[in-house]
Amino acid sequence: MQEIIPAALAGERVDRVVALLTGLPRAEVSALVARGAVRLAGRTVSTRAARVAVGDELDVEVPEGSRGPAALTAEPAVAVPVVHADDWVVVVDKPTGLVVHPGAGNPRGTMVAGLLARYPDLAGVGAPDRPGIVHRLDKGTSGLLVVARTPTAYDALVTQLRDRRVERRYLALVVGVPAPGKGMVDAPLARSRRDPTRMAVSAGGREARTAYEVLERFADPATALLACSLETGRTHQIRAHLAAIGHPVVGDTRYGHRRRAPAVSPRVFLHATRLAFDHPATGERVAFDAPLPPDLEAVLESLR
């Protein structure tokens, strides 16, 4: 089995990635690593704790008879707002609450299952349990993401993400007002030792950079609307970075401080508002914009 690591898996342990892509239990994956059957970026993996990076080529010698990943079932009932579709890519304006692909606790009702019902050709692109997915948004985050419809488009988008040629811009409402009003959070991120479901700033983590700019300030309660741009794409990057500088995203109970957080938003106020990339077929730069959904726009109106 050969796969190119997408941004959605960047930074994960290689044994977890192999388990996800092959459907094999961790014990069998560990045995594969021990006998040199797993290669990453052209080198034999010597430790199962090695981390993968976007664009790495993963090569696994899967023994005959080993069970593969469970087949993903198309689900026509899952509504997925599509803002653009052609023979190469699909651009989605994901609503909050919709999980991008199956994972622990979310085997069905995912965005990719809904897309598979409309675009059956996705089934042969990328990983079997997350076909076409090259990057993702958290369940509570709304906004734009692109899905590849062909292997060529998949490889092209993974390469652009690795080379940081994909523009991803977010709007976030945060607690307090950052000073200075424009800056860059440059701090490596890794899984928290206390809680592995969280990301934390760590000297031994993977590089992560988030640019921000204050667009609007509010006095009661003290909050600010930020435009945030990703230079890297780590798990929970914006949420973890903004919390690290003392300005967590409003409504974010995982990274915020419940006692200090103003109760002004019904959910995490984070929206992927702009997405731009080079089209895999034409090379032309294409860009898409998604305005704030009504629930978040209503939050701003109440603050104004």
C-alpha positions in Angstrom: 0.0 0.0 0.0 1.3 3.4 -0.9 -0.3 6.7 0.2 0.7 10.4 0.2 0.1 11.9 3.6 -2.5 14.6 3.4 -2.7 17.7 5.7 -5.5 16.0 7.7 -3.0 13.5 9.0 0.1 15.7 9.3 1.8 15.4 12.7 0.2 12.1 13.7 2.2 9.1 14.8 3.1 6.8 12.0 1.6 3.7 13.7 -1.8 5.5 14.1 -1.7 6.6 10.4 -0.9 3.0 9.3 -3.7 1.7 11.5 -6.2 4.2 10.0 -5.2 3.5 6.4 -5.0 -0.2 6.6 -7.6 -1.0 9.2 -5.1 -3.2 11.1 -5.0 -3.2 14.9 -2.1 -1.4 16.6 -0.4 -4.7 17.6 -0.2 -5.8 14.0 1.1 -2.4 12.9 3.8 -2.5 15.6 4.9 -5.9 14.2 5.0 -4.4 10.7 7.3 -1.6 11.9 9.5 -4.0 13.8 10.2 -6.1 10.7 10.9 -3.1 8.5 7.7 -3.3 6.5 6.8 0.4 6.9 8.7 3.1 4.9 8.1 6.9 5.3 9.6 9.5 2.9 11.9 6.8 1.4 13.3 5.6 4.8 12.4 2.5 6.8 10.5 3.5 9.9 12.5 2.4 13.0 10.1 3.6 15.7 6.3 3.6 15.7 6.2 7.0 17.4 7.7 8.7 14.4 5.6 11.6 13.1 4.3 12.0 9.5 4.4 15.2 7.5 2.1 16.4 4.7 3.4 15.2 1.4 5.4 12.3 2.8 5.1 9.0 0.9 4.0 6.1 3.1 4.8 2.6 1.9 3.4 -0.3 3.8 3.9 -4.0 3.0 0.5 -5.3 4.1 0.5 -9.1 4.5 -1.9 -11.0 2.3 -5.1 -11.9 4.2 -4.9 -8.9 6.5 -8.2 -7.1 6.9 -8.4 -3.7 5.3 -10.3 -0.6 6.4 -14.0 -0.8 6.7 -15.7 0.4 3.5 -17.2 3.9 3.7 -20.9 3.9 3.0 -22.5 6.7 1.0 -25.2 8.5 2.9 -27.5 10.6 0.7 -29.3 12.0 3.8 -26.2 13.9 4.9 -26.7 17.5 3.5 -23.4 19.0 2.4 -23.4 22.7 1.1 -21.3 22.7 -2.1 -20.2 26.1 -3.4 -18.2 24.7 -6.4 -17.8 21.4 -8.1 -16.0 20.3 -11.3 -14.4 17.1 -12.5 -11.3 17.7 -10.3 -12.4 19.3 -7.0 -15.3 20.0 -4.8 -15.4 23.1 -2.5 -17.6 22.8 0.5 -19.0 25.4 3.0 -19.1 23.1 6.0 -21.7 23.9 8.6 -20.9 23.7 12.3 -21.6 20.3 13.9 -20.7 18.3 10.7 -17.8 15.9 11.1 -15.5 15.8 8.1 -14.7 12.1 8.1 -15.3 9.0 10.2 -13.3 8.8 13.5 -13.7 7.7 17.1 -17.3 8.2 18.1 -18.3 9.4 14.6 -18.6 6.4 12.4 -21.6 7.7 10.3 -23.2 11.0 9.3 -20.0 12.6 8.1 -19.4 15.1 5.4 -17.4 12.7 3.2 -20.2 10.1 3.4 -22.6 12.7 2.2 -20.3 13.8 -0.6 -19.7 10.1 -1.6 -23.5 9.9 -2.4 -23.2 12.8 -4.8 -19.8 12.1 -6.2 -19.2 8.3 -6.2 -15.8 8.7 -8.0 -14.4 10.0 -4.7 -14.2 6.4 -3.5 -10.9 5.8 -5.4 -9.1 8.9 -4.2 -6.8 9.0 -1.2 -7.5 6.9 2.0 -10.5 4.5 1.9 -12.0 5.9 5.1 -11.6 9.6 4.1 -11.7 9.7 0.3 -10.6 12.9 -1.3 -9.9 14.6 2.1 -6.6 16.6 2.0 -7.4 18.9 5.0 -10.2 19.3 7.4 -12.1 21.5 9.8 -13.0 20.7 13.4 -16.6 19.6 14.0 -17.5 23.0 15.6 -15.7 25.1 13.0 -17.7 26.2 9.9 -16.5 27.3 6.5 -14.5 26.3 3.4 -12.5 23.3 2.5 -11.6 21.6 -0.7 -12.0 17.9 -1.6 -10.1 16.2 -4.4 -12.1 14.1 -7.0 -9.1 12.5 -8.8 -5.8 11.1 -7.7 -4.0 13.7 -9.7 -6.0 16.5 -8.0 -5.3 14.9 -4.6 -1.5 14.8 -5.1 -1.5 18.4 -6.5 -3.5 19.7 -3.5 -1.3 17.8 -0.9 1.8 19.3 -2.6 0.3 22.8 -2.4 -0.5 22.4 1.2 3.0 21.1 1.9 4.5 24.0 0.0 2.2 26.5 1.8 0.6 27.7 -1.5 -3.0 27.2 -0.2 -4.5 30.4 1.3 -6.7 29.7 4.3 -8.2 32.7 6.1 -10.5 32.5 9.2 -12.6 34.9 11.2 -12.4 34.4 14.9 -14.0 36.3 17.8 -11.7 36.2 20.8 -11.7 37.1 24.5 -10.0 40.4 25.1 -8.2 42.5 22.5 -4.7 41.3 21.4 -1.9 43.8 21.5 -0.3 44.6 19.1 -3.3 44.5 16.8 -1.4 42.7 14.1 1.1 39.9 14.6 2.3 36.4 14.2 2.1 33.5 16.7 5.1 31.4 16.0 5.0 28.5 18.5 5.5 24.8 17.9 2.5 22.6 18.8 2.3 19.0 20.1 -0.3 16.8 21.8 -0.7 17.8 25.4 0.8 15.3 27.9 -2.1 15.9 30.3 -4.8 15.6 27.7 -3.9 14.0 24.3 -7.1 15.4 22.7 -5.7 18.9 23.1 -2.8 20.6 21.4 -0.3 22.6 23.5 2.7 24.8 22.8 5.8 22.6 23.2 9.5 23.1 22.4 9.5 19.6 21.0 6.4 20.1 18.9 6.0 20.7 15.1 6.4 24.2 13.8 3.2 26.2 13.7 2.6 29.8 12.6 -0.7 31.8 12.7 -0.9 35.4 11.5 -3.7 37.5 13.0 -5.1 41.0 12.6 -7.7 42.8 14.7 -10.6 43.8 12.4 -13.0 45.1 15.0 -13.0 45.8 18.8 -15.9 45.5 21.2 -16.2 47.0 24.7 -19.0 45.0 26.4 -17.8 42.4 26.9 -14.2 43.0 25.9 -13.7 41.0 22.7 -12.2 41.4 19.2 -12.9 40.1 15.8 -9.7 38.7 14.2 -8.7 37.7 10.7 -6.4 34.7 11.0 -4.2 33.1 8.3 -2.5 29.8 8.5 1.1 29.3 7.4 1.0 25.8 8.7 -2.0 23.4 9.3 -1.7 21.7 12.7 -4.6 20.2 14.5 -6.5 22.9 16.4 -3.8 25.4 15.5 -5.8 28.7 15.6 -7.6 27.7 18.8 -4.4 26.6 20.6 -2.3 29.5 19.4 -4.9 32.2 20.4 -5.4 30.5 23.8 -1.6 30.5 24.2 -1.4 34.3 23.9 -4.3 34.8 26.3 -7.1 35.4 23.8 -9.0 32.1 23.4 -11.8 31.9 20.8 -15.2 32.8 22.2 -17.3 29.7 22.8 -14.3 27.4 22.8 -14.7 25.4 26.0 -11.8 23.1 25.2 -9.1 25.8 25.0 -10.9 28.7 26.7 -11.5 29.6 30.3 -15.1 29.1 31.2 -15.1 31.6 34.1 -13.7 34.4 31.9 -15.4 33.6 28.6 -18.3 35.9 27.7 -21.5 34.0 27.0 -22.2 35.7 23.7 -21.8 32.9 21.2 -23.8 29.7 20.9 -20.7 27.8 19.6 -17.0 28.2 18.8 -16.7 31.5 16.9 -14.4 30.3 14.2 -15.2 30.3 10.5 -13.0 29.5 7.4 -14.0 32.5 5.3 -11.5 32.3 2.4 -9.8 29.5 0.5 -7.5 29.9 -2.5 -5.4 27.4 -4.4 -4.0 26.6 -7.9 -6.5 24.5 -9.8 -5.1 21.0 -10.3 -6.2 20.9 -13.9 -5.5 24.4 -15.2 -2.9 25.8 -12.8 -5.1 28.9 -12.6 -5.4 30.5 -9.1 -9.0 30.1 -7.9 -10.4 31.7 -4.7 -13.7 31.2 -2.8 -15.2 33.3 0.0 -17.9 32.3 2.5 -19.5 35.0 4.6 -20.2 34.4 8.3 -23.2 32.1 8.8 -26.3 33.7 10.4 -25.6 32.5 14.0 -22.2 34.1 14.1 -23.3 37.3 12.3 -26.0 37.6 14.9 -23.3 37.5 17.6 -21.5 40.4 16.0 -24.7 42.4 15.7 -25.4 41.9 19.4 -21.9 43.2 20.2 -22.3 46.3 18.0 
